Amino acid sequence: MTLVPDVRARLGGALAFFHHEAAGGLVLLAAAAAALLIDNSPLSWLYGLFLDTPVGVRVGPLSLEKPLLLWINDGLMAIFFFLVGLEIKRELVQGELSTFGQATLPAVAAAGGMAVPALIYALINAGNAATLRGWAIPSATDIAFAVGVLALLGNRVPSSLKLFLLALAILDDLGAIVIIALFYTEHLSWLSLALAGAGIALLWALNARGVTRLAPYLLTGVFIWVCVLKSGVHATLAGVVVALAIPLTAKSADEPSLLEQLEESLHPWIAFGVLPLFAFANAGVSLHGLSLARLMEPVPLGIAAGLFLGKTAGIFAATLAAIKSGLAPKPEGAGWDQIFGVAVLGGIGFTMSLFIGTLAFADAASAAQVRVGVLAGSLLSAVTGYAVLRLSVTRQREWPG
């Protein structure tokens, strides 16, 4: 008789976990760990076979066939960037970035947090044009992972700090989108771009006419994605463009807008489906022969140092300068040690860094170096950032004054 209540209790506990802010980051970590374990086990051949599985879609005479890995990186990640685009639009129009005063501090911090890591990577890889292509890899911050680590501290850190990190990470993603569009685009097909432009014009016409049904946006979005995929511009950017056209105005004050509905419904699928699958597909790297000498090679060293040292220095220095100069107010209730801890968490590049790495390097050897650097830098940033913030909470408890 006690079986049903026990099952309900277990289900309730599982659902509570998935609603926790840190859940997405923990699932992401588990997926990356699974990839590392499998790729360094006797089942490594199965891991490679899984990612190389050909997957095709055919509609009449039109066909599209790619390995599963590319469907994940070009297709599923377009949905992730669609969600990022929705978040960016909402924050810019109604949220934490909707006024100049609110946006100033995270914008300055994000700029510093992108410039310094890129500079560190470029200095370490100076003189090698091939490896310099990866300069943008350590410039990215993983929203899910960084916010997830901060969420592990619960209410022990001020809410203003969480909002600062979230806004910083969103602007960081916006910067990454611009970088991808400008620096990782080759061999343009102007016909495909023209067709994509026609699709974008149709999207804005739908928005201007106040259309709030999903189907027209979805069908047009798929058309734009195919055109962008064939254009030479990375297909994930189509997700951002489509998101910016989704209406944020609701029919009435009693119901959410189409953008808010999509953001709420997509979030769990992205956090617990798309991103873990991407992490599983891209975090696998052989640790055979891993040594300090291998970690000190220019690509992994540039990435790890850029993430761990560059992000920390760039975010904290820019934040300090903005606050001390009076350009922006300090996050309410936050100490400088806590701001420093958040700056360290900004070095968790993971998803976005791995993604930019797939655009910067196509060969297997460089891809493996990227994964080693990203994993090392992100892990160092996560552990150190959490430790700094945890210590700051303890010190506040011991010395309340």
C-alpha positions in Angstrom: 0.0 0.0 0.0 3.0 2.3 0.5 4.3 1.6 -2.9 2.3 4.3 -4.8 3.1 7.2 -2.4 6.8 6.1 -2.5 6.8 6.2 -6.3 5.0 9.6 -6.2 7.6 10.9 -3.8 10.5 9.7 -6.0 8.8 11.3 -9.1 8.3 14.5 -7.2 12.0 14.6 -6.2 13.0 14.0 -9.9 10.8 16.8 -11.1 12.1 19.1 -8.4 15.6 18.4 -9.7 14.8 19.4 -13.2 13.2 22.6 -12.1 16.4 23.6 -10.2 18.5 26.3 -11.8 21.6 24.2 -11.5 20.0 21.1 -13.2 20.9 22.1 -16.8 24.5 22.6 -15.9 24.7 19.3 -14.0 23.1 17.3 -16.9 25.6 19.1 -19.3 28.5 18.0 -17.1 27.2 14.4 -17.0 26.9 14.3 -20.8 30.5 15.6 -21.3 31.7 13.1 -18.7 29.9 10.2 -20.5 31.6 11.2 -23.8 35.0 11.2 -22.2 34.4 7.9 -20.5 33.1 6.2 -23.7 35.8 7.7 -25.9 38.5 6.3 -23.5 37.0 2.9 -23.2 36.8 -0.2 -25.4 33.6 1.3 -26.8 35.3 4.2 -28.4 34.7 2.7 -31.9 31.0 2.8 -31.1 31.2 6.5 -30.2 32.8 7.3 -33.5 30.3 5.1 -35.4 27.4 6.9 -33.7 28.6 10.4 -34.7 29.4 9.3 -38.3 26.0 7.7 -38.9 24.6 9.2 -42.1 21.2 10.9 -41.7 19.3 12.1 -44.7 16.1 14.0 -45.5 14.4 13.9 -48.9 11.5 15.9 -50.2 10.9 15.0 -53.9 14.0 15.7 -55.9 15.6 17.7 -53.0 17.7 15.8 -50.6 20.0 16.7 -47.6 22.3 14.1 -46.2 24.9 14.7 -43.5 26.6 12.7 -40.7 24.8 12.8 -37.4 27.4 15.0 -35.9 26.7 17.7 -38.4 22.9 17.4 -37.9 23.6 18.1 -34.2 26.0 21.0 -34.8 24.2 22.6 -37.7 20.6 21.6 -37.0 19.9 21.1 -33.3 22.2 24.0 -32.4 20.2 26.2 -34.6 17.3 25.6 -32.2 19.6 26.5 -29.3 20.5 29.8 -31.1 16.8 30.3 -31.7 16.3 30.2 -27.9 19.3 32.5 -27.4 17.8 34.9 -29.9 14.4 34.9 -28.0 16.2 35.6 -24.7 18.3 38.4 -26.3 15.2 40.1 -27.8 13.2 39.8 -24.5 16.0 41.2 -22.4 16.7 44.1 -24.8 13.0 45.0 -25.1 11.6 44.3 -21.6 14.3 42.8 -19.4 17.6 43.5 -17.7 19.1 45.1 -20.8 16.1 47.3 -21.8 17.6 50.6 -20.4 21.0 52.1 -20.9 21.7 52.1 -17.1 20.8 48.4 -16.7 22.8 47.3 -19.8 26.0 49.4 -19.2 27.7 47.2 -16.5 27.1 43.8 -18.1 27.9 45.2 -21.6 31.3 46.6 -20.4 32.0 43.4 -18.5 31.1 41.3 -21.5 33.4 43.4 -23.8 36.3 43.0 -21.5 35.6 39.3 -21.0 35.8 38.8 -24.8 38.7 41.0 -25.7 41.3 39.8 -23.1 40.9 36.1 -23.7 41.2 36.6 -27.4 44.3 38.7 -26.9 45.9 36.0 -24.6 45.2 33.3 -27.2 46.6 35.5 -30.0 49.8 36.2 -28.0 50.3 32.5 -27.3 49.7 31.5 -30.9 51.4 34.5 -32.5 53.2 33.7 -35.8 51.1 30.7 -36.6 48.3 31.6 -39.0 46.7 28.2 -38.9 46.2 28.1 -35.1 45.3 31.8 -34.9 41.9 30.9 -36.4 40.9 29.8 -32.9 41.3 33.3 -31.3 37.6 33.5 -30.6 37.2 30.1 -28.8 38.1 31.4 -25.3 35.9 34.5 -25.7 32.6 32.6 -25.1 30.7 32.0 -21.8 28.3 29.0 -21.3 25.1 30.4 -19.8 23.7 27.1 -18.6 27.0 26.0 -17.0 27.9 29.3 -15.4 24.5 30.1 -14.0 24.1 26.5 -12.9 27.3 26.7 -10.8 26.2 30.0 -9.3 22.8 28.5 -8.5 24.4 25.8 -6.4 25.0 28.5 -3.8 21.3 29.3 -3.7 20.2 32.4 -1.8 23.7 32.8 -0.3 24.6 35.2 -3.1 22.6 38.3 -3.9 20.1 38.1 -6.7 21.7 41.2 -8.3 24.8 39.1 -8.9 22.8 36.4 -10.6 21.1 39.0 -12.9 24.5 40.5 -13.6 26.0 37.1 -14.7 22.9 36.2 -16.7 22.9 39.6 -18.6 26.7 39.3 -19.1 26.4 35.8 -20.5 23.5 36.9 -22.8 25.5 39.8 -24.2 28.5 37.4 -24.5 26.4 35.2 -26.7 25.4 38.1 -28.8 29.1 38.9 -29.3 29.7 35.3 -30.2 26.9 35.4 -32.8 28.5 38.5 -34.4 32.0 36.9 -34.4 30.6 33.8 -36.1 28.9 35.9 -38.8 31.9 38.1 -39.5 34.9 35.8 -39.1 33.7 32.2 -39.6 31.9 32.6 -42.9 33.4 31.4 -46.2 32.5 30.7 -49.8 29.3 32.7 -49.9 26.4 31.7 -52.2 24.7 35.0 -53.1 21.6 33.2 -54.5 21.1 31.3 -51.3 21.6 34.5 -49.3 19.1 36.3 -51.5 16.5 33.6 -50.9 17.2 33.8 -47.2 16.7 37.5 -47.3 13.4 37.0 -49.0 12.4 34.7 -46.1 13.5 37.3 -43.5 11.5 40.0 -45.3 8.4 37.7 -45.0 9.1 37.1 -41.3 9.1 40.8 -40.6 6.0 41.3 -42.7 4.3 38.7 -40.5 5.4 40.5 -37.4 4.3 43.9 -38.8 0.8 42.5 -39.5 0.5 41.2 -36.0 0.4 37.5 -36.9 0.8 35.5 -33.6 0.3 32.0 -34.9 3.4 29.8 -34.8 3.0 27.9 -38.1 3.9 30.7 -40.5 7.0 31.6 -38.6 8.1 28.0 -38.2 7.7 27.2 -42.0 9.5 30.4 -43.0 12.2 29.7 -40.4 12.8 26.2 -41.9 13.1 27.7 -45.4 15.6 30.3 -44.1 17.6 27.6 -42.3 18.0 25.6 -45.5 19.0 28.7 -47.5 21.5 29.8 -44.9 22.9 26.2 -44.7 23.6 26.4 -48.4 24.9 30.0 -48.4 28.2 29.5 -46.6 27.0 31.4 -43.5 26.7 29.0 -40.5 23.2 27.7 -40.3 22.8 28.3 -36.6 22.6 32.1 -37.3 19.3 31.4 -39.0 17.9 30.6 -35.6 18.8 34.0 -34.2 17.3 35.8 -37.2 14.0 33.9 -36.9 13.9 34.5 -33.2 14.2 38.3 -33.6 11.0 38.3 -35.7 8.9 36.5 -33.2 6.2 38.8 -31.6 6.8 39.9 -28.1 3.5 41.7 -27.9 0.6 39.6 -26.5 -3.0 39.7 -27.7 -4.1 40.7 -24.1 -2.5 41.4 -20.8 -3.9 38.1 -19.4 -1.8 35.9 -21.7 1.9 35.6 -22.6 3.2 36.6 -26.0 4.2 34.1 -28.6 7.9 34.8 -27.8 7.3 34.1 -24.1 5.4 30.9 -24.8 8.2 29.6 -27.1 10.9 30.5 -24.6 9.1 28.7 -21.8 8.3 25.6 -23.8 11.8 25.3 -25.5 13.9 25.9 -22.4 13.6 22.3 -20.9 14.2 20.7 -24.4 17.3 22.8 -24.9 18.6 22.4 -21.4 18.0 18.7 -21.1 18.1 17.6 -24.7 19.9 19.7 -27.3 22.8 21.0 -25.1 23.6 17.6 -23.4 23.5 15.9 -26.8 25.8 18.6 -28.3 28.2 18.1 -25.3 28.1 14.4 -25.7 28.9 14.7 -29.4 31.7 17.2 -29.0 33.4 16.6 -25.7 34.7 13.2 -26.5 38.5 13.2 -26.7 41.1 10.5 -26.2 43.1 11.1 -23.0 45.7 8.5 -24.1 49.1 10.1 -23.8 47.7 13.2 -22.1 50.6 15.0 -20.4 51.6 18.5 -19.3 53.5 18.9 -22.6 50.3 18.2 -24.5 48.4 20.8 -22.4 51.2 23.3 -23.0 50.8 23.2 -26.8 49.7 26.6 -28.2 46.1 25.7 -29.0 45.0 24.1 -25.7 47.2 26.5 -23.7 45.8 29.5 -25.4 42.2 28.3 -24.9 42.7 27.2 -21.2 44.6 30.4 -20.3 42.2 32.6 -22.2 39.2 31.1 -20.4 40.6 30.8 -16.9 42.9 33.9 -16.8 41.6 36.0 -19.6 37.9 35.9 -18.7 38.6 36.6 -15.1 40.9 39.5 -15.8 38.8 41.0 -18.6 35.4 40.8 -16.8 36.7 41.9 -13.4 38.9 44.8 -14.7 36.2 46.1 -16.9 33.6 45.9 -14.1 36.0 47.6 -11.7 36.7 50.4 -14.1 33.0 50.9 -15.0 32.0 51.1 -11.3 34.9 53.2 -10.0 34.5 55.7 -12.9 30.8 56.1 -12.1 29.7 54.7 -15.4 27.6 52.1 -13.8 26.4 51.2 -10.3 27.8 48.2 -8.3 25.4 45.2 -8.1 23.3 45.8 -5.0 24.5 43.8 -2.0 27.5 42.2 -3.8 31.1 42.4 -2.4 34.2 42.7 -4.6 35.1 39.2 -3.8 31.8 37.9 -5.0 32.1 40.0 -8.2 35.6 38.4 -8.7 34.0 35.0 -8.2 31.5 35.7 -10.9 34.3 36.9 -13.2 36.0 33.5 -12.7 32.7 31.7 -13.6 32.6 33.7 -16.8 35.6 31.5 -17.9 33.2 28.5 -18.2 33.2 28.5 -22.0 32.2 24.9 -22.7 29.2 24.7 -25.1 29.9 28.0 -27.0 33.7 27.5 -26.9 33.4 24.0 -28.3 30.9 25.2 -30.9 33.3 28.0 -32.1 36.1 25.4 -32.1 34.1 23.3 -34.6 34.0 26.3 -36.9 37.7 27.3 -36.4 39.2 23.9 -37.0 38.1 21.0 -39.3 41.0 18.6 -38.8 40.7 15.9 -36.1 44.0 16.7 -34.4 43.2 20.4 -33.9 39.6 19.5 -32.8 41.1 17.2 -30.1 43.3 20.1 -28.9 40.3 22.4 -28.7 38.4 19.9 -26.6 41.4 19.5 -24.2 41.8 23.3 -23.8 38.1 24.0 -23.4 37.6 21.2 -20.8 40.7 22.3 -18.8 39.8 26.0 -18.8 36.1 25.5 -18.1 36.8 23.0 -15.3 39.3 25.3 -13.6 36.9 28.2 -13.9 34.0 26.3 -12.5 35.9 24.9 -9.5 37.8 28.1 -8.7 34.7 30.4 -9.2 32.6 28.2 -6.9 35.3 28.1 -4.3 35.8 31.9 -4.3 32.0 32.5 -4.0 31.7 29.8 -1.3 34.5 31.4 0.7 33.0 34.8 0.3 29.8 33.5 1.8 31.7 31.9 4.7 33.6 35.1 5.4 30.4 37.2 5.4 28.9 34.7 8.0 32.0 35.0 10.2 32.5 38.7 9.9 29.0 40.2 9.3 30.4 43.8 9.5 
